[in-house]
Amino acid sequence: MNLTHLGARLQHPKCEKQMGPKYLLDQLFMQFNMLRLRLLNSIAPAYFFTATVVTIILHFCFFIPTIFDRSPATLLHIILFLFLVVNALGNYTMTICYPAESAQGEVTPPVCAPDCPDRVDAHYLFNGRHFCKLCKKVILRRDHHCFFTGNCIGNRNMRYFIMFCIYTSGTCLYSLVLGVAYLTVEYSLSFENPLTFLTLLPLSIGYFFLGAIPGLQFFLVLMLYVWLGIGLTCAGFCCQQILLVARGQTWCQMRKGQVVQTRNSWRSNLSDVFGRRWLLGFVVPLQTAEFTQDETADKRD
């Protein structure tokens, strides 16, 4: 069946409205919302790369020389940090280089009117296909649109996205530990009281504007909270995606309340995403995931 006809059939009845003030206002709101999403799609990758560069500079210029001071453990921590960063950036690159999309030559369905409930999808199509307004193409087994990578997560790059979340979370939490150790060694801050971390940011803001602490210390305190936020967010994304993959479900399907009945076991579902060489993919960011049965069938169509 032609997807253009199918997309027209699946359009919401409310989308067929006559021109009027409310319709024009909805169109203006939709254009503003899409502009905001496109802006976020450009800012988020720049934010990620900036935070990565700052983290690397802090580790090699401040944390490792000050905390370890050429001790035998220095080389071990350098190797561990590089392992985390290389895998995070490698899987980030793989997520972008292997975008999720359906078979080539598939006709793009028309974009729906602003009455459609989805902010990014225009239509939910058959066999797990979605049309992404930002990517402007049909996505096979679409899970969600990731603004940090600037593309959709689906059939081809789900495995790399999960690994990216794992290693990004590990890098941030490891940086958080070393950042706390650096503040303890360099500025004699004590973190023995659990409430210290909760009050550290507001107190640092006040002390900084009063001129009581240097700018580097204030910047490090800000980075502690950045690492904590990114680390916990990526860890949450990772746990959620692994659970959905094991169930053979996507975030789009769960959000729409669609119950997926799969005959495959959770091990088979994980194998479809991570591939047979999944253990190698945990060490080196390589292409280990093969085409799934749904994608192969889609190419034959």
C-alpha positions in Angstrom: 0.0 0.0 0.0 1.3 3.5 -0.9 2.2 5.3 2.3 0.9 8.6 0.9 -2.6 7.2 0.7 -2.2 5.5 4.1 -1.0 8.7 5.7 -4.0 10.5 4.3 -6.3 7.9 5.7 -4.7 8.1 9.1 -5.0 11.8 9.3 -7.1 13.0 12.2 -10.5 14.4 11.2 -9.9 17.6 13.1 -7.0 18.3 10.7 -9.4 19.0 7.9 -10.5 22.5 8.8 -11.4 25.5 6.8 -9.3 28.6 6.9 -10.1 30.8 9.9 -8.5 32.9 12.7 -8.2 29.8 14.9 -6.6 27.8 12.1 -4.1 30.5 11.3 -3.3 30.9 15.0 -2.7 27.1 15.2 -0.5 27.3 12.2 1.5 30.1 13.7 1.9 28.2 17.0 3.0 25.1 15.1 5.7 27.0 13.2 6.9 28.5 16.5 7.0 25.1 18.1 8.9 23.6 15.2 11.4 26.5 15.3 11.9 25.9 19.0 12.5 22.2 18.4 14.9 22.9 15.5 16.8 25.3 17.7 17.0 22.7 20.5 18.2 20.2 17.8 21.2 22.5 17.1 22.0 23.6 20.7 21.9 20.2 22.4 24.9 18.7 20.4 26.9 21.9 20.9 26.2 21.7 24.6 27.3 18.0 24.7 30.6 18.7 22.9 31.3 21.7 25.1 30.7 19.7 28.2 32.9 16.9 26.9 35.8 19.3 26.1 35.6 21.0 29.5 35.5 17.6 31.2 38.7 16.4 29.4 40.5 19.7 30.2 39.6 19.5 33.9 40.7 15.9 34.2 44.1 16.3 32.6 45.0 19.8 33.8 43.5 19.8 37.3 42.1 16.5 38.7 44.7 13.9 37.8 47.9 16.1 38.5 46.5 17.4 41.8 44.8 14.3 43.2 47.3 11.6 42.2 50.5 13.7 41.8 52.4 11.1 39.7 51.5 8.2 41.9 51.4 4.6 40.6 47.6 5.0 40.2 47.9 7.9 37.9 48.2 5.8 34.7 45.4 3.6 35.8 43.0 6.5 36.2 44.1 8.0 32.9 43.4 4.7 31.1 40.0 4.4 32.8 39.0 7.9 32.0 40.1 7.6 28.3 38.2 4.2 28.1 35.0 5.9 29.2 35.4 9.0 27.0 36.4 7.1 23.9 33.4 4.7 24.2 31.0 7.6 24.9 32.1 9.6 21.9 32.5 6.5 19.7 28.9 5.3 20.4 27.7 8.9 20.0 29.3 9.0 16.5 27.9 5.5 15.6 24.4 6.7 16.6 24.7 9.5 14.1 26.5 7.5 11.4 23.9 4.8 11.4 20.6 6.7 11.5 17.3 4.8 11.9 15.2 5.0 8.8 13.0 2.8 6.7 13.6 1.4 3.2 15.0 3.9 0.7 12.5 5.3 -1.7 9.6 5.2 0.7 7.2 8.1 0.1 7.0 10.6 2.9 3.5 11.1 4.1 2.1 14.7 4.4 2.7 16.7 7.6 -0.3 16.8 9.7 -2.0 20.0 11.0 -1.3 21.3 14.6 -4.4 19.5 16.0 -2.4 16.2 15.8 -1.3 15.4 19.4 2.4 14.6 18.7 5.0 17.3 19.0 7.5 15.7 16.7 5.7 12.8 14.9 3.1 13.6 12.3 1.7 10.1 11.9 1.8 6.7 13.4 2.1 4.3 10.4 1.9 0.5 10.2 4.7 -1.9 11.2 6.1 0.5 13.8 6.8 3.3 11.3 6.7 6.9 12.3 7.1 10.1 10.4 9.4 12.5 12.2 8.8 16.2 11.5 12.4 17.2 12.4 14.1 14.4 10.4 11.5 14.7 7.6 11.5 11.0 6.9 9.8 7.8 7.9 11.5 6.0 10.7 11.3 2.3 11.2 10.7 1.1 14.7 11.1 4.6 15.9 11.6 5.0 19.7 12.1 8.8 20.1 13.9 11.8 18.6 17.2 12.5 20.4 18.1 16.1 20.4 21.7 15.5 21.6 22.4 13.5 18.5 20.1 15.4 16.2 18.4 12.3 14.8 15.8 9.7 15.6 16.6 6.5 17.6 15.2 3.4 16.0 16.0 0.2 14.2 19.7 0.8 13.4 21.1 2.9 16.2 19.2 1.8 19.3 22.2 -0.3 20.4 24.6 2.6 20.0 22.3 5.0 21.8 22.1 2.6 24.8 25.9 2.2 24.9 26.3 6.0 24.6 24.0 6.5 27.6 25.9 3.9 29.6 29.4 5.4 29.0 28.2 9.0 29.3 26.7 8.2 32.6 29.9 6.4 33.7 32.1 9.4 32.6 29.9 11.9 34.4 29.7 10.0 37.6 33.5 9.3 37.5 34.1 13.0 36.9 31.8 13.8 39.8 33.9 11.7 42.2 37.2 13.2 41.0 35.7 16.7 41.2 34.7 16.2 44.8 38.1 14.8 45.6 39.8 17.8 43.9 37.7 20.3 45.9 38.6 18.4 49.0 42.3 18.4 48.3 42.7 21.9 46.8 40.1 24.0 48.7 39.8 21.9 51.9 36.0 21.4 51.4 34.5 18.6 53.6 31.8 16.4 52.2 31.4 14.2 55.2 28.0 15.7 55.9 25.4 14.5 53.4 23.7 17.9 53.3 27.0 19.5 52.1 26.3 18.7 48.5 22.7 20.1 48.7 23.8 23.4 50.0 27.1 23.7 48.1 25.6 25.4 45.0 23.6 28.2 46.7 26.4 28.9 49.1 29.0 29.0 46.3 26.8 31.4 44.3 26.6 33.8 47.3 30.3 33.5 48.1 31.3 34.0 44.5 29.4 37.3 44.1 30.8 38.4 47.5 34.3 37.7 46.2 35.0 35.1 48.9 35.9 32.2 46.5 37.8 32.2 43.2 36.1 31.7 39.9 37.6 28.3 39.3 36.1 26.9 42.5 32.7 28.3 41.6 33.0 26.8 38.0 34.0 23.4 39.4 30.9 23.5 41.7 28.7 24.2 38.7 30.3 21.3 36.8 29.6 18.9 39.7 25.9 19.5 39.3 26.2 19.3 35.5 27.8 15.9 35.8 25.3 14.7 38.3 22.4 15.8 36.2 23.7 14.3 32.9 24.9 11.1 34.7 21.5 10.4 36.3 19.6 11.3 33.2 21.6 9.0 31.0 21.4 6.2 33.6 17.6 6.6 33.6 17.4 6.6 29.8 19.6 3.5 29.7 17.5 1.5 32.2 14.3 2.5 30.4 15.6 1.6 26.9 16.9 -1.8 28.0 13.6 -2.6 29.6 11.7 -1.5 26.4 14.0 -3.5 24.1 13.6 -6.6 26.3 9.8 -6.3 26.0 10.0 -5.7 22.2 8.5 -2.3 22.6 9.4 1.3 21.7 8.8 4.5 23.6 6.4 5.7 20.9 4.3 2.6 21.3 4.3 2.8 25.1 3.4 6.5 25.1 0.5 5.8 22.8 -0.7 2.9 25.0 -0.1 0.3 22.4 0.4 -3.2 23.9 3.0 -5.1 21.8 2.5 -8.9 21.8 5.8 -10.5 20.7 6.5 -14.2 20.5 10.2 -13.6 21.0 11.8 -14.0 24.4 13.5 -11.1 26.1 16.9 -12.6 25.2 16.0 -12.8 21.5 14.8 -9.1 21.6 18.0 -8.0 23.2 20.0 -10.0 20.7 18.2 -8.3 17.8 19.3 -5.0 19.1 22.8 -5.7 20.4 23.8 -8.4 18.0 25.7 -11.6 18.5 29.0 -9.8 19.3 27.4 -7.7 22.0 30.3 -8.4 24.4 32.8 -6.8 22.0 30.5 -3.8 21.7 30.9 -3.2 25.4 34.6 -2.7 25.0 35.0 -1.1 21.6 32.5 1.1 19.8 32.1 -1.2 16.7 29.1 -2.1 14.5 27.9 -5.3 16.2 24.1 -5.1 15.5 22.8 -6.9 12.4 19.6 -6.0 10.6 16.5 -7.2 12.4 13.9 -9.3 10.7 11.5 -6.4 10.6 14.0 -4.3 8.7 14.9 -7.0 6.3 11.2 -7.6 5.5 10.8 -3.9 5.1 13.6 -3.8 2.5 12.0 -6.6 0.5 8.7 -4.6 0.4 
